[in-house]
Amino acid sequence: MSVTINIPQFLQPDTDEVKVAKVDGGTVGECLNDLVQQFPQLKPQLFNNKSGKLHGYLDVFVNKKSAHPEGLGRPVANGDELHIINIIVGG
Amino acid sequence: MAANTGRFLKVNLSTGKTTTESVPEQVATDFVGGRGYGIRYLYDELAPNVDPLGEDNKLLLLNGPLAGAGALASSRWMAVTKSPLTGGYFRSVGGADFGAWLKFTGYEFIIIEGKANKPVYLHITREGCRVEDAAEIWGQDTRVTQEWLTQQHGRNTRCVCIGPGGENLVRYSAIVSGRRTAGRGGTGAVMGSKNLKAVAITATRHLQLFDQAAFAQLAKEQAAVVLNNKGFQNHKEWGTTRTQNVTNALGVYPVQNFRYGQQIGCEKITGEEYRKLRTGKFGCYTCPAKCGMAHVVKTGTYAGASSEGPEYETIWAFTGNTDTTSREATIAADELCDDLGIDTISTGCSISFAYELYEKGILTKKDTDGLELKWGNHEAMVALVKKIARREGIGDLLAEGVARAAAKIGKGSEAYAIHVKGMELPAYEPRGAKTQGFNYATSNIGASHCFGYSGQDIFGAIVPRPSDRFAEEENADLVVYNQDHTAWHETGIICAFAGGWGWVPDIFGKMLVAARGIDQLADEDHLQKVGERIYNLERAFNVREGFGREQDTLPKRMLTEPLHTRKAPGEGQIVRHQDEFLDRYYQLRGWTKEGIPSAKKLKALGLKL
């Protein structure tokens, strides 16, 4: 199964400027783990060191809709498109 | 049943005369309310080229159609006027309870005109409006003023007021309600110029909605969506106190008057560090986020200082600007700005400007009343906050804003005046977040991050599309989208953060219909066109005041000096294609090459000027 992950610009320094990656997985969490396999430097940028959970200020959108509240457990299907978003905003 | 378009109160301070009128249904359909009503009436009411601090300027205080009705995060208020800082159209938004209270009186807005011959305040109830003597509170800070008004009129009273900053006509003085401010653009000075210290409202909950039952049901739906939204949950936990963690890492946290994009020692000013000083949370009317994080300083130079903040922009205003990392100083400076009634962003930038002039030898100790304005000196920074609000010594010069101060100082100081249309820049470096930068350049109110916030640049927002933050003219469509989008959101004067919590546009549009009884307001395409109409009418106001392409520019520093980001991405970035950007932006807007809305565009928007 192939899923596309769009890497936001703020994470591209940890993907050697790769903007789009193809990953395998049946859930958001599995897809992100596959992404980390490809780009190990991403791990601390995505996950809390202690809890292993996605950082609280990040969200993953599946086909332009938030995966919250299922989060990492949200199922994905072949051909789905994921975006990683920083939900902190300024002001 | 007739549409519920709203009523407004007009008060002439010169004569004491008050009148009440209703908004025509066509205006409600075309402009919805809030910011839409603000520009529609300001454009029609104000003669061209009036002195912003003269008797002929007018000040509008508005709520939105959803205010006070139980919708979450939708009861903010707005001040609309001609700005003494920019000389153009201005809108500034504030929180707390005043928006709801104004609605409880049966009014959607107040138009204040003329000038009182002595200090006064307005006291408004459902029975009417009285002009009262303000001699006892003139000269007092905003906290004392509001306490006095509550003593006079009882606990069901809410106010907006000015502090010494507004009385002293500081060009970036604020209007304050509770501890929330309509900070930017000098709306406080407009009140001060009219000898108007405050507007106090005594009222209890009273609403007039087109369909109360439908609105109540929608409010339940809104709450279910918002409370489950991850962005809301993060905002409830942190407010904006963690934004600097992100912007600093990306090299867009302006330091030393926009010379650097990253602050050394930033680990001392992270959201997590501010949390150690947090003592409570405060929020606006019916908003469960309570994003105002209260902080108290317990020891050291600033022991005893406390503020409902600082939030991101204020943290930056009093750290990056002067290259200090004292959280305690930011809390003290924030408290002073709220008490004295001045804008934290323009205050911080004006101080930063003075520090750079001091470094360059353009200002010396003789000019600074003996203060040593060296980067990192937070005690001088806090001292300058007081001097600005009171127009003491060098504070009198800095109270004019950096553009006017530079014109007075000369000696090449203009190169260090970081502003757009006279208004100082907020906490996003334009060379590292170029969509945001071009939003500043083209904004109707000068350099405001809230007038077309570009979440695509650094936070990875994907609506309407992702962006490359270093791209220039390629992102002109995003600037247009963000500006128009913000304009129609602000017809409801909903919280800028809440707009991203999953209930806009669907539930928002339905709420507008339940409030107004005008079916078109549920149509997103209609709202998008309303946003474009508002933006164009504001632009037309500015064109009437002499604005055009020449004023749509970033500061020279951004166009000529490479950004130094220290260890962050974006080193060496510069804005290279501003002209190409403007050509593309004007084309998308349907404006001439000089930045003037074309007759064809105005006609398409139904604007007869």
Interface residues (C-beta under 8 A of the other chain):
Chain A: N6 P8 Q9 F10 P13 G56 Y57 D59 F61 K64 S66 H68 P69 H83 I84 I85 N86 I87 I88 V89 G90 G91
Chain B: N228 N229 K230 G231 N234 H235 E237 W238 T240 R242 T243 N245 V246 T247 A249 L250 E311 Y312 E313 A427 Y428 H449 C450 Y453 G455 I458 F459 G460 A461 I462 V463 P466 S467 D468 R469 A496 F497 G500 G502 P569
